[in-house]
Amino acid sequence: MPRIINKSECVGCGTCQRVCIVGCISQEKNRKRLINKNGCVDCGACQLACPKKCISQN
């Protein structure tokens, strides 16, 4: 199951995007991040790297 980002908690630091091994995380206009669920391989790297712990499995 792909990871999801709680956008109310996301501060837009980009750490998750930098560690994503498949490049499925993009930046929205408000600097918050979005995970492309079709590209996510569910490795968990983004969840582990997030300093705000706002990424989880659905």
Residue frames as qw, qx, qy, qz and C-alpha x, y, z in Angstrom:
[[0.000, 0.889, 0.458, 0.000, 0.00, 0.00, 0.00],
 [0.418, 0.539, -0.036, 0.730, 1.51, 3.39, -0.98],
 [0.329, -0.336, -0.442, 0.764, 2.46, 5.95, 1.62],
 [0.021, 0.835, 0.414, 0.362, 0.40, 9.11, 2.14],
 [0.317, 0.128, -0.277, 0.898, 1.39, 12.57, 3.38],
 [0.173, -0.770, -0.562, 0.247, -0.70, 14.37, 5.97],
 [0.358, 0.571, 0.170, 0.719, -0.65, 17.78, 4.29],
 [0.347, -0.885, -0.117, -0.287, -1.75, 19.65, 7.40],
 [0.749, -0.594, 0.148, 0.253, 1.45, 18.45, 9.11],
 [0.757, 0.275, 0.195, 0.559, 3.81, 18.80, 6.13],
 [0.210, -0.832, 0.000, 0.513, 6.13, 21.83, 6.33],
 [0.638, 0.770, 0.006, -0.003, 7.47, 21.46, 2.79],
 [0.421, -0.733, 0.469, 0.254, 11.08, 20.71, 3.72],
 [0.657, 0.596, -0.387, -0.252, 11.56, 18.30, 0.79],
 [0.301, -0.486, 0.816, -0.084, 13.41, 15.62, 2.73],
 [0.747, 0.178, 0.611, -0.191, 10.99, 12.93, 1.58],
 [0.671, 0.725, -0.012, -0.156, 11.42, 13.97, -2.04],
 [0.135, 0.773, -0.620, -0.019, 15.21, 13.81, -1.79],
 [0.345, -0.336, 0.867, -0.123, 15.25, 10.27, -0.36],
 [0.820, 0.310, 0.289, -0.384, 12.57, 8.77, -2.62],
 [0.471, -0.294, 0.736, 0.387, 14.32, 6.01, -4.59],
 [0.420, 0.416, 0.738, 0.326, 11.80, 6.05, -7.45],
 [0.088, -0.040, 0.153, 0.983, 11.19, 9.80, -7.67],
 [0.143, -0.537, -0.761, -0.335, 7.44, 9.61, -7.12],
 [0.243, -0.729, -0.441, 0.465, 7.21, 12.59, -4.75],
 [0.311, 0.518, 0.264, 0.752, 6.57, 16.02, -6.22],
 [0.149, -0.284, -0.360, 0.876, 6.22, 19.54, -4.89],
 [0.112, 0.772, 0.612, 0.132, 2.91, 21.37, -5.06],
 [0.189, 0.733, 0.083, 0.648, 2.60, 25.17, -5.39],
 [0.485, -0.809, 0.057, -0.328, 2.38, 25.57, -1.61],
 [0.124, 0.627, -0.737, 0.220, 5.69, 23.68, -1.15],
 [0.749, -0.191, 0.539, -0.335, 3.84, 20.70, 0.34],
 [0.023, 0.330, -0.886, -0.325, 4.70, 17.33, -1.13],
 [0.826, 0.174, 0.087, -0.529, 2.51, 14.83, -2.95],
 [0.378, -0.264, 0.875, 0.147, 3.17, 11.10, -3.43],
 [0.602, 0.262, -0.470, -0.590, 2.22, 9.59, -6.78],
 [0.752, -0.191, 0.531, -0.341, 0.47, 6.45, -5.59],
 [0.911, 0.401, -0.005, -0.098, 1.03, 4.68, -8.91],
 [0.525, 0.660, -0.467, 0.265, 4.80, 5.18, -8.69],
 [0.417, -0.628, 0.531, -0.388, 5.28, 4.40, -4.99],
 [0.667, 0.184, -0.722, -0.013, 7.00, 1.06, -4.34],
 [0.735, -0.612, -0.098, -0.276, 6.23, 1.22, -0.60],
 [0.678, 0.260, -0.497, 0.475, 9.86, 1.12, 0.53],
 [0.557, -0.744, -0.340, 0.141, 9.23, 3.43, 3.51],
 [0.574, 0.076, -0.090, 0.811, 12.31, 5.63, 2.98],
 [0.058, -0.562, -0.144, -0.812, 10.22, 8.81, 2.92],
 [0.655, -0.653, -0.285, -0.252, 8.40, 7.88, 6.10],
 [0.797, -0.326, -0.198, 0.467, 11.64, 7.21, 7.95],
 [0.465, 0.180, 0.023, 0.867, 13.26, 10.42, 6.70],
 [0.142, -0.742, -0.328, -0.567, 10.39, 12.82, 7.42],
 [0.237, 0.159, -0.546, 0.788, 11.37, 15.06, 10.35],
 [0.435, -0.161, 0.167, -0.870, 7.71, 15.88, 11.11],
 [0.164, 0.058, 0.977, -0.120, 6.59, 12.22, 10.91],
 [0.515, 0.377, 0.198, -0.744, 3.64, 13.19, 8.70],
 [0.545, 0.311, -0.640, -0.444, 3.99, 10.27, 6.26],
 [0.547, -0.140, 0.747, -0.351, 2.20, 7.01, 6.94],
 [0.034, -0.111, -0.919, -0.376, 0.68, 3.97, 5.32],
 [0.422, -0.287, -0.314, -0.801, -2.99, 4.41, 4.57]]
